[in-house]
Amino acid sequence: MKFNLKIYLYLFLLFISTRIGAQNLVPNGGFEVFTGCPIQEGALDSAKFWLNPTYSISSTPDYFNACSPSLVSGVPVNALGYQNAFSGVAYTGIFLKQNGFPNPAREYIETELTQSLEKDSCYVIGFSINLPDQSKFSSTSFGVYLSNTVLLNQNNSSMFSLSPQVTIDPNTQLDTINWTTLTQKYIAQGDERYIVLGNFKDDIETVSKLANSSGTVDGIYVYVDSVFLLPCKYFYPIPSFLSSQATVCVNSSASYTDKSYNNPDQWQWIFEGGIPASYNGKQPPPIFYTDTGIFEVSLTTSNLYGSNAFLQQVHVVPGAEPVSVETSFQLKEGDIITLEVCARGSTYQWQPPVAILQNKDTLLTIQPDETQNYTCTVATVNGCTTNCQYEVKVQSGLLLPTGFTPNGDGVNDVFHILNTNITLNYFAVYNRWGQKLFETKNVEDGWDGIYEDIAQPIDTYVWQADYVITKTGKRKTAKGNVTLVR
């Protein structure tokens, strides 16, 4: 299997500072614990628990620590360049290939795990790697080998002819500035107890490319830091979500917002009693509920290492009980009407507070003098609300025809006010020169088109009125035109 490049800097800094420090099966994986400050090259034995598994003169893994009094093995400045540790103040360095030797020159680092791996159990192997400034070449020929016994090469060869269980993806680009963190899932064969890191390929198989033509190190050299091996469970995504409300009113929607962490890449939602009933993705749409009851909402998140589920309950409660009522009205000015609520609840809020004669919560008596829309918000003890909408149209002003035909046929012979809910102060008709042709204070009287016994000609005439709305006592004036047609 090969390492996949994942630069999750925040995630792994968090692991290294907390979980990895407590659960890492690689002792001193950050090389922070030492028996003495390094003062020269080849001082891997200063890093506690780590060893050089070869006895070759060409294999001397280095140890770098900020406590070093030497510029050769210090941090961040050392013989290979300038580089801060990925975490802490120390790291190690090894040759993946060293030129100028007749036999393949390799360096490895090895340590004993704190416990043997369990057969068929899932683990995550990881480390951070960096290319020094002075390394002339770069390569991805880097692997991790897990063994049941300690590896010690005693035949004066610096290379292990082994097949590592994990290797770096050849497309990985090593960086001289930033650390590259690599992780890989590993299923244990059982009883693995030692971990070895280095290049297990011969010179022909080792792929290298020029990194720095002026580099002083003739070969492929890398810094290594923060080596860890953890059970996969520490990398499982942790599902979590927030609901817009714990109690949902029936025939309404609730929203759910994903708050999962530990890098999930798959989300599976199940909404019992909801529409839709399931959703695959990070952020589901609003979920609509048509039935009351207690329903489960579950989220399962997954990633390369495993999956976890999270469960919540949502309580869908009844809304206001609907009532069949009339909601559209046609009134005359001054009429009184009573509106009834369209649903039963515990509280009632009417809007707007206009022309209200009496408010009895479920009944609203009004006397509007103009068209008005009313709303009653009905709320239940559970907090569910229903809005009742009412359209109240008011026929305001005087009702008069726009023309009349005083020809004695008994149809539309008289021009008069049609309203019956007013008291007239006066009603008058004028010709185009302002001459008053008719006047009355009786709402039942009208003009027959005659003035001083003379039938008036076809023309447009002006009328004016001053009147009082009988039911409200409100005084108004009005004027308009009427056409006389013979």
C-alpha positions, -999 to 999 in steps of 0.1 A, spaced: 0 0 0 11 36 -6 10 67 15 -16 93 3 -5 129 7 -27 147 33 -14 180 46 -38 185 75 -15 207 95 -41 217 121 -53 182 126 -19 166 132 -6 194 154 -37 188 175 -30 150 176 6 154 183 0 177 212 -28 157 228 -39 123 215 -6 112 199 13 121 229 -9 99 251 -18 71 227 11 69 202 25 34 200 58 49 187 78 59 218 94 94 215 79 98 181 88 135 181 124 129 192 119 153 220 133 130 247 171 126 247 199 113 267 222 141 257 224 171 234 239 162 200 272 178 193 281 162 160 267 142 131 255 107 135 241 111 170 208 92 166 216 73 198 210 106 217 173 103 210 158 80 236 143 46 223 157 51 187 185 30 172 205 26 140 197 -9 127 228 -11 105 265 -14 113 278 0 80 303 29 81 280 47 56 250 45 79 250 71 106 215 87 111 216 122 125 199 138 154 191 175 155 180 194 187 178 230 196 198 222 227 229 214 206 258 238 211 270 230 176 258 245 143 262 211 128 233 195 147 212 224 160 176 234 153 167 254 133 203 259 120 224 228 112 248 214 87 220 206 62 203 240 62 176 259 82 145 241 94 123 244 125 109 211 139 74 201 129 65 199 165 88 207 195 125 214 190 140 182 176 140 158 146 162 133 129 177 131 94 187 101 72 201 94 38 178 77 14 207 73 -10 243 85 -5 265 88 -36 301 79 -36 299 45 -21 304 12 -40 275 -5 -23 240 10 -19 244 35 10 212 38 31 203 51 66 174 38 87 159 46 120 142 20 142 123 17 174 103 -8 194 66 -1 197 51 2 231 29 -28 224 25 -54 196 -1 -49 170 -33 -69 171 -41 -91 142 -67 -77 117 -69 -44 137 -68 -11 119 -40 14 126 -28 47 112 9 52 105 21 87 100 51 109 100 63 144 88 91 147 62 111 177 49 138 181 23 168 200 36 182 230 18 215 213 10 202 180 -3 211 179 -40 184 154 -49 148 146 -39 130 113 -39 98 96 -28 117 62 -23 107 61 14 90 33 32 79 20 65 85 -16 75 69 -33 105 85 -64 119 78 -89 147 115 -89 157 142 -62 158 160 -56 126 198 -55 128 219 -57 97 252 -71 107 268 -80 73 284 -46 68 257 -36 43 237 -5 49 206 -16 29 177 -38 40 164 -60 11 128 -59 24 94 -50 11 80 -23 33 43 -26 40 38 11 32 55 35 8 51 71 -2 29 79 -32 54 87 -61 34 119 -68 43 134 -35 62 166 -37 87 172 -8 92 207 3 123 225 17 102 250 36 71 232 49 68 198 65 48 173 45 26 151 68 18 117 54 -6 91 68 -17 56 58 -42 31 71 -27 -3 80 -44 -36 88 -20 -55 111 -9 -90 103 -5 -96 141 23 -92 166 43 -65 147 65 -49 174 92 -29 156 90 0 131 118 9 106 118 40 83 140 45 53 146 36 17 143 -1 9 149 1 -28 182 -5 -46 200 22 -66 183 12 -98 148 13 -83 154 45 -64 139 74 -83 155 107 -77 153 141 -92 175 172 -89 164 195 -62 194 218 -56 223 217 -81 245 237 -57 236 215 -27 265 203 -6 250 169 2 256 145 -27 226 122 -24 191 121 -12 187 133 24 155 140 44 145 153 78 119 131 97 98 142 126 66 133 145 64 95 137 32 79 150 12 47 149 -23 49 163 -54 28 164 -77 39 136 -104 48 161 -85 80 169 -89 91 133 -126 82 130 -147 112 121 -168 125 150 -204 132 138 -223 160 154 -251 184 142 -272 212 155 -310 213 151 -328 246 145 -353 235 172 -357 206 195 -395 209 192 -410 211 157 -446 220 149 -464 196 127 -466 206 90 -435 227 93 -398 222 87 -366 219 108 -331 225 97 -300 205 107 -264 219 105 -234 195 104 -208 201 131 -188 170 126 -150 170 129 -119 148 124 -122 152 86 -153 133 75 -156 129 38 -190 112 37 -223 121 54 -254 99 56 -285 114 72 -317 95 82 -348 115 91 -375 93 107 -409 107 99 -394 135 78 -396 145 42 -371 137 27 -365 106 48 -327 105 40 -299 126 25 -263 120 15 -242 150 19 -228 175 43 -258 199 46 -293 185 42 -323 206 30 -350 216 55 -369 186 67 -407 187 67 -428 168 92 -465 160 86 -471 137 117 -468 143 154 -446 121 176 -410 116 187 -387 108 158 -350 100 154 -325 120 134 -292 101 128 -260 112 111 -233 87 101 -200 102 90 -171 82 74 -136 87 62 -107 65 51 -102 51 86 -138 43 97 -172 57 106 -193 68 136 -229 76 141 -247 103 161 -284 102 171 -308 129 183 -346 129 188 -370 156 175 -404 161 191 -431 170 165 -460 186 184 -495 195 173 -502 229 159 -533 251 164 -565 232 156 -580 246 124 -615 260 123 -635 267 91 -645 304 90 -652 331 65 -621 352 57 -633 375 29 -659 402 34 -675 430 13 -688 459 34 -703 493 31 -688 522 49 -700 521 85 -709 484 85 -699 464 116 -684 429 112 -671 402 136 -640 382 125 -636 347 139 -602 329 144 -593 302 119 -576 280 145 -578 273 182 -548 280 204 -539 295 237 -531 331 227 -544 353 199 -528 384 185 -548 406 160 -532 431 137 -535 459 128 -552 476 157 -574 496 134 -612 502 136 -616 477 165 -648 479 185 -643 448 206 -615 422 210 -625 389 226 -594 369 215 -612 345 193 -637 372 180 -628 406 167 -655 432 160 -645 459 137 -660 489 119 -636 498 91 -642 529 70 -617 517 43 -605 484 28 -582 467 53 -565 433 57 -564 417 92 -542 390 106 -547 369 137 -516 350 150 -528 320 169 -502 304 192 -504 271 211 -488 262 245 -461 244 225 -452 276 207 -467 266 173 -483 295 154 -509 298 127 -517 330 109 -553 337 100 -556 361 71 -587 382 65 -596 405 35 -621 431 44 -632 453 15 -651 485 23 -671 503 -3 -665 538 9 -678 571 -4 -711 580 -21 -726 556 -46 -740 575 -76 -744 566 -113 -720 583 -138 -749 590 -161 -787 590 -164 -814 592 -191 -844 614 -181 -866 603 -210 -897 591 -190 -892 554 -197 -890 547 -160 -855 534 -162 -826 556 -148 -847 587 -152 -835 603 -119 -799 610 -108 -798 603 -70 -776 589 -43 -778 551 -38 -764 550 -3 -789 543 25 -764 546 55 -760 584 53 -776 616 64 -775 644 39 -765 679 48 -769 688 12 -767 673 -23 -765 697 -53 -761 696 -91 -745 724 -112 -741 731 -149 -707 738 -165 -711 776 -157 -716 769 -120 -753 775 -119 -771 754 -93 -798 734 -109 -808 711 -80 -804 708 -43 -818 685 -15 -812 673 20 -833 642 15 -812 611 5 -842 597 -13 -846 628 -36 -829 631 -70 -826 654 -100 -848 646 -130 -829 667 -155 -853 696 -153 -846 732 -141 -874 757 -138 -896 735 -159 -870 733 -187 -854 700 -197 -817 705 -196 -796 696 -226 -772 667 -230 -741 676 -212 -718 668 -183 -729 682 -149 -711 686 -116 -725 674 -83 -714 681 -47 -725 665 -15 -720 670 23 -731 640 44 -727 621 76 -721 583 79 -750 573 101 -733 545 120 -701 563 128 -712 600 128 -683 608 106 -689 638 83 -676 638 47 -678 658 15 -677 646 -20 -680 658 -56 -680 643 -91 -695 644 -126 -726 630 -142 -736 628 -179 -771 636 -189 -781 616 -220 -814 621 -238 
